[in-house]
Amino acid sequence: MSARWLWWAWPLLLAASGAIAAAAAPAATAPDAVSAVEAEGDTPEALYQAALRALDEGRSTEAEAMLARLIKDNPLHAGAWLELAITECGLGNGVEAERLFGEIERRFQPPPGIQDVIASYRSVGCQRTEDARRASWLLSVGRGYDSNVNQGASNPAFSIGGIPGELAPEFLAHPDHYRLLSVSYVRPLPLADTLAIVQLSDRRNDRDHAQDSSTLLLGLEHAWSIGRWRARATGVYSNLTLDGRLYQRQEALQLRAAPPLPLPEQLELAAITNFSHVSYPTRTSYDSNTVELGGVLHYRSGQHQAQLTLSKLHDNGADNRPGGNRDGWFASAQWYTLLRSGLYGEAALTHQHWAGSQVYSPGLIDTVRQQDTSNARVAVQWYVRPNVSLHLEGRLVRNRENISLLAYNSRALQLSWRWDNF
């Protein structure tokens, strides 16, 4: 993510803009970049939106060419000036960055928030060191409460083989407080427009240590263009441990392609394809292979961003998996906005539906499983300093099932202290 909103929302995007600026190549007008610029149209807003999309997708060379052209043709475009200045500073081009910062101050008389951003870059300098130029960090420590850390059943009554019963307490919801530590690291690789991603997290409950978890995610992302088409491929490996033992492994590959459709400048429609394999070392009968096909509609305007996703799912499970293969769909709506200076809001709602192809467990649970999982999330983030923020998040999960043993609900509240590019 680039610094494109800094003119209105400088604190949240400061660290991320440094990472994108560091990844960008020196200012140049490469032939492929020029052709992409020409294809986007001549209006300033179209060119700016194209540059933002290029930054989002890691096509930093193209984005830099677009911003340079935009400033040349539209010298009063404040956002483009700031984008380019931060990019030059991240590349170690201190003289050029200072010239651009000076022009921003002279032309636009920036508000205090932008002045603080410029001052912070000046105070640390624009040296092109290997770490500062290429690495982007996020460190978060948090404290939270979860009403159901073990995803325990919401209904104690059940029936197996027509015989009613009642679940023991260990299979019902266990509320608990927890501590969370997470680290994210993103680094551009020598191959143009390619990122390496590492994420680590560790969650420790106060009482229910059997549900203590750790996750590791390793990823590679590469973006490219074919004419006016924009594409991105992401490969991910992750694993999850519970109570110190490996519980789940996952490998996934996602392809995203955005064609040049005649849409308003604020909108982008892209097709997505996702392939994933999930394995359970201690429960191999639950292994699965999932294919997802769908679309993403992204909206960006001023201080707001929104994204809608709708996709079709097919899950080909292990031969002896309860319920057999599954088909379903997934939908999500996400919204992000600036509430006021230094304060940002997020909201998201997702729903996933699965339908099994076979009776779940013949003779015991003679039901074809139907699963509907809804997840609502709201969050606010307050930047107390340019690189330090408080993040408050609330989550509500409702997993409705026609097999009562598997249905559960949970509510969670989490407060985190975050450092960006510390």
C-alpha positions in Angstrom: 0.0 0.0 0.0 1.4 3.4 -0.9 1.2 6.9 0.7 -1.6 8.0 -1.6 -4.0 8.9 1.2 -1.4 10.8 3.2 -2.8 14.1 2.1 -6.0 13.3 4.0 -4.8 10.4 6.2 -1.1 10.6 6.7 -0.6 8.6 10.0 -2.0 5.2 9.0 -0.1 4.9 5.7 3.3 6.3 6.7 5.0 3.0 7.3 3.5 1.2 4.3 4.4 4.1 2.0 8.0 3.8 3.0 8.0 0.1 2.0 6.5 0.8 -1.4 8.8 3.7 -1.9 11.8 1.6 -1.0 10.8 -1.1 -3.4 10.4 1.3 -6.4 13.1 1.4 -9.0 14.9 4.8 -9.8 12.8 7.2 -11.8 12.7 6.1 -15.4 10.2 6.0 -18.2 10.6 2.5 -19.4 8.8 1.5 -22.6 6.4 -0.9 -20.9 5.6 1.8 -18.3 4.9 4.4 -21.0 2.6 2.1 -22.9 0.6 1.3 -19.7 0.3 5.0 -19.0 -0.9 5.8 -22.5 -3.5 3.1 -22.3 -5.1 4.5 -19.1 -6.5 7.7 -20.7 -5.6 11.3 -20.5 -7.6 12.6 -17.6 -5.6 13.4 -14.4 -7.9 11.3 -12.2 -7.6 8.3 -14.5 -3.9 8.5 -14.5 -3.7 8.9 -10.7 -6.1 6.0 -10.1 -3.9 3.9 -12.5 -0.8 4.8 -10.5 -2.5 3.9 -7.2 -3.5 0.5 -8.6 0.0 -0.1 -9.9 1.4 0.7 -6.4 -1.2 -1.7 -4.8 -0.1 -4.4 -7.2 3.6 -3.9 -6.8 4.2 -2.5 -10.3 6.4 0.3 -8.8 8.2 1.2 -12.0 5.0 1.8 -13.9 3.6 3.8 -11.0 6.6 6.0 -10.9 6.4 6.8 -14.6 2.7 7.7 -14.2 3.3 10.0 -11.2 6.1 11.8 -13.0 3.9 12.4 -16.0 1.0 13.5 -13.8 3.1 16.1 -12.0 4.5 17.4 -15.3 1.0 17.8 -16.8 -0.8 18.7 -13.6 1.6 20.6 -11.3 -1.2 21.2 -8.7 -1.8 17.5 -7.9 -0.7 17.4 -4.3 -1.1 13.7 -3.8 1.2 12.8 -6.8 3.9 15.2 -5.5 3.9 13.6 -2.1 3.9 10.1 -3.5 6.9 10.9 -5.7 8.8 12.6 -2.9 8.5 9.7 -0.5 9.5 7.3 -3.3 12.7 9.3 -4.0 13.6 9.4 -0.3 13.1 5.7 0.0 15.4 5.2 -2.9 18.1 7.2 -1.2 17.8 10.1 -3.6 18.0 12.7 -0.8 18.6 15.7 -3.0 15.7 15.0 -5.3 13.5 14.1 -2.3 14.3 17.4 -0.6 13.6 19.3 -3.8 10.2 17.7 -4.0 9.4 18.3 -0.3 10.3 21.9 -0.7 8.0 22.2 -3.7 5.2 20.7 -1.7 5.7 23.2 1.1 5.9 26.1 -1.3 3.0 25.1 -3.6 0.5 23.7 -1.2 1.2 25.0 2.4 0.5 21.5 3.7 -1.5 20.9 7.0 0.3 20.0 10.2 0.0 16.2 9.6 1.8 16.4 6.3 4.4 18.7 7.7 5.1 16.1 10.4 5.5 13.4 7.8 8.0 15.5 5.8 9.9 16.4 9.0 10.1 12.7 10.0 11.7 11.9 6.7 14.1 14.8 7.0 15.1 13.8 10.5 16.2 10.3 9.6 17.5 11.2 6.2 17.1 9.4 2.9 20.1 7.0 3.0 19.6 4.0 0.8 20.5 1.3 3.2 19.6 -2.3 2.5 17.3 -2.8 5.4 15.5 0.6 5.3 15.2 0.6 1.5 13.7 -2.9 1.2 12.1 -4.0 4.4 8.7 -3.2 5.8 7.8 -4.3 9.3 4.7 -4.5 11.5 5.0 -5.6 15.2 1.8 -5.9 17.3 1.2 -6.9 20.9 -2.3 -7.3 22.1 -4.7 -8.4 24.8 -8.1 -9.8 24.1 -11.2 -11.8 25.2 -12.9 -14.6 23.3 -16.2 -16.1 24.4 -15.3 -19.4 22.7 -11.6 -20.1 22.3 -12.2 -23.8 21.6 -15.1 -23.4 19.1 -17.2 -25.4 21.5 -20.7 -26.4 20.6 -23.4 -23.8 21.4 -26.0 -26.5 22.1 -25.2 -29.2 24.7 -28.0 -31.5 23.4 -27.2 -33.9 20.6 -28.4 -37.2 19.1 -26.2 -40.1 17.7 -27.8 -43.1 16.1 -31.2 -41.8 17.3 -30.1 -41.8 20.9 -30.2 -38.4 22.6 -27.4 -37.2 24.9 -25.8 -34.2 26.4 -22.2 -33.0 25.8 -19.6 -32.9 28.5 -18.4 -29.4 29.6 -15.1 -29.8 27.7 -17.0 -29.8 24.4 -18.9 -26.6 25.1 -17.7 -23.0 24.7 -14.7 -22.0 26.9 -14.5 -18.3 27.4 -11.0 -17.0 28.1 -8.6 -14.0 27.9 -5.5 -14.2 25.8 -2.3 -12.4 24.9 -1.2 -12.0 21.2 2.1 -11.3 19.6 2.4 -10.9 15.8 5.1 -9.8 13.4 4.9 -9.2 9.6 7.8 -8.6 7.3 7.6 -7.7 3.6 10.7 -7.5 1.3 10.9 -6.8 -2.4 13.1 -9.3 -4.3 15.5 -8.7 -7.1 12.9 -9.9 -9.6 10.9 -6.8 -10.5 7.5 -6.3 -8.8 8.0 -9.4 -6.6 7.5 -9.4 -2.9 8.5 -11.9 -0.2 6.2 -12.1 2.8 6.7 -13.6 6.3 4.1 -13.5 9.1 4.4 -14.9 12.6 1.8 -14.9 15.4 1.6 -16.4 18.8 -1.6 -16.5 21.0 -1.6 -17.6 24.6 -4.7 -18.1 26.6 -4.9 -17.4 30.3 -6.5 -20.8 31.2 -7.2 -23.0 28.3 -3.6 -23.7 27.1 -4.8 -26.7 25.0 -6.0 -23.9 22.6 -2.7 -21.9 22.6 -1.8 -21.4 19.0 1.1 -20.3 16.8 1.0 -19.6 13.0 3.7 -19.2 10.4 3.0 -17.9 6.9 5.5 -17.6 4.0 4.4 -16.0 0.7 5.6 -14.8 -2.7 3.7 -12.3 -4.7 4.4 -11.2 -8.3 2.6 -8.6 -10.4 2.8 -7.9 -14.1 0.9 -6.4 -17.0 -0.1 -7.7 -20.4 -1.2 -4.7 -22.5 -4.0 -3.1 -20.4 -4.6 -6.2 -18.4 -3.2 -6.2 -14.8 -2.4 -9.5 -13.1 -1.0 -10.8 -9.8 -0.1 -14.2 -8.6 0.4 -15.1 -4.9 1.7 -18.3 -3.5 1.5 -19.1 0.3 2.6 -21.8 2.7 1.3 -21.7 6.3 1.1 -23.9 9.3 -0.8 -23.8 12.6 0.2 -25.4 15.9 -2.1 -26.1 18.8 -0.6 -26.6 22.3 2.8 -26.9 20.7 1.9 -29.6 18.2 1.5 -29.2 14.4 -2.2 -29.2 13.7 -2.6 -27.9 10.1 -0.6 -27.2 7.0 -1.8 -25.2 3.9 -0.4 -24.5 0.5 -2.3 -22.0 -1.7 -2.0 -20.3 -5.1 -4.1 -17.3 -6.1 -4.3 -15.7 -9.5 -6.0 -12.3 -10.0 -6.5 -10.6 -13.3 -8.2 -7.2 -14.0 -9.3 -6.6 -17.6 -9.6 -3.1 -19.1 -13.4 -2.7 -18.6 -15.3 0.5 -19.3 -16.0 1.3 -15.6 -15.9 4.6 -13.7 -12.4 5.6 -12.6 -13.1 4.7 -9.0 -14.0 1.1 -9.8 -12.0 -2.0 -10.7 -13.4 -5.5 -11.4 -11.0 -8.4 -11.2 -11.4 -12.2 -11.6 -9.8 -14.5 -9.0 -8.9 -18.1 -9.0 -7.6 -19.8 -5.9 -6.2 -23.4 -5.4 -5.4 -24.6 -1.9 -4.5 -27.9 -0.2 -5.0 -28.3 3.5 -3.6 -31.2 5.4 -4.0 -32.3 9.0 -1.0 -34.4 10.2 -2.9 -36.0 13.1 -6.2 -36.3 11.2 -5.5 -37.2 7.6 -9.1 -38.1 6.9 -9.9 -34.3 7.0 -7.4 -33.3 4.3 -8.9 -31.2 1.5 -8.3 -29.6 -1.9 -10.3 -26.5 -2.6 -10.9 -24.6 -5.9 -12.3 -21.1 -5.8 -13.6 -19.1 -8.8 -15.0 -15.6 -8.4 -14.7 -11.9 -8.8 -13.7 -8.8 -6.8 -15.1 -5.3 -7.2 -12.9 -2.6 -5.7 -14.0 1.0 -5.1 -11.7 3.8 -4.1 -12.7 7.5 -3.7 -11.1 10.1 -1.5 -11.0 8.9 2.1 -13.0 5.7 1.4 -12.3 2.2 0.1 -14.7 -0.7 -0.3 -14.4 -4.1 -1.7 -17.0 -6.8 -2.6 -16.1 -10.4 -3.3 -18.3 -13.3 -4.5 -16.9 -16.7 -5.4 -17.9 -20.3 -6.0 -16.2 -23.1 -4.0 -15.6 -26.8 -4.5 -13.8 -28.9 -1.9 -12.5 -32.3 -2.9 -11.8 -34.1 0.4 -9.9 -37.2 1.4 -11.6 -40.5 0.4 -12.8 -41.2 4.0 -13.6 -37.7 5.1 -17.0 -37.4 6.9 -19.6 -36.0 4.5 -17.5 -36.5 1.4 -16.8 -33.6 -1.0 -18.4 -30.2 -0.6 -19.7 -27.4 -2.7 -20.4 -23.9 -1.6 -19.9 -20.1 -2.1 -18.3 -17.2 -0.3 -19.2 -13.5 -0.1 -17.6 -10.6 1.6 -18.0 -6.8 1.9 -15.2 -4.7 3.4 -15.1 -0.9 4.0 -12.3 1.3 5.2 -12.4 5.1 5.9 -10.8 8.0 7.6 -13.0 9.1 10.5 -10.9 12.1 11.5 -7.3 13.1 11.6 -5.3 10.1 12.9 -8.4 7.9 13.4 -9.4 5.2 10.9 -12.3 2.8 10.8 -12.8 -0.6 9.2 -15.8 -2.9 8.9 -16.2 -6.3 7.2 -18.9 -8.9 6.8 -18.3 -12.4 5.4 -20.5 -15.4 4.8 -19.5 -18.9 3.7 -21.8 -21.7 2.8 -20.9 -25.4 2.4 -23.1 -28.3 1.5 -21.9 -31.9 1.8 -22.4 -34.6 -0.9 -22.9 -37.6 1.4 -24.3 -38.5 4.8 -21.9 -37.3 7.4 -21.5 -40.5 9.4 -23.7 -43.4 8.3 -25.4 -45.2 11.3 -24.4 -42.4 13.7 -25.2 -39.1 12.1 -27.4 -39.8 9.1 -27.5 -36.2 7.9 -25.9 -34.5 4.9 -24.0 -31.6 6.5 -25.1 -28.0 5.7 -22.8 -25.3 7.1 -23.3 -21.5 7.1 -20.6 -19.3 8.8 -21.0 -15.6 9.2 -18.2 -13.3 10.5 -18.7 -9.6 11.3 -15.7 -7.4 12.2 -15.4 -3.7 13.2 -12.2 -1.9 14.1 -10.8 1.5 14.8 -7.1 2.5 14.6 -5.7 5.6 16.3 -2.2 6.8 15.5 -0.7 8.4 18.6 2.6 8.9 16.6 3.3 8.5 12.9 4.6 4.9 13.4 2.7 3.9 16.6 -1.0 3.2 16.9 -3.7 1.6 19.1 -6.0 -0.8 17.3 -9.3 -1.9 18.8 -11.2 -4.7 17.1 -14.4 -6.5 17.7 -15.4 -9.8 16.0 -18.6 -11.8 16.0 -18.8 -15.4 14.5 -21.9 -17.4 14.0 -21.5 -20.9 12.7 -24.9 -22.5 12.0 -25.0 -26.2 11.2 -27.7 -28.8 10.8 -25.5 -31.0 12.9 -25.8 -29.5 16.4 -22.4 -31.0 17.5 -20.6 -28.7 15.0 -22.6 -25.4 15.5 -20.9 -22.7 17.5 -20.9 -18.9 18.2 -18.2 -16.6 19.5 -17.5 -13.0 20.3 -14.1 -11.4 20.7 -12.7 -8.1 21.6 -9.0 -7.2 21.2 -6.8 -4.2 21.9 -3.4 -4.0 20.3 -0.4 -1.7 20.3 1.3 -1.6 16.9 4.6 -0.4 15.6 5.0 0.2 11.8 8.6 0.1 10.4 10.1 0.3 13.8 
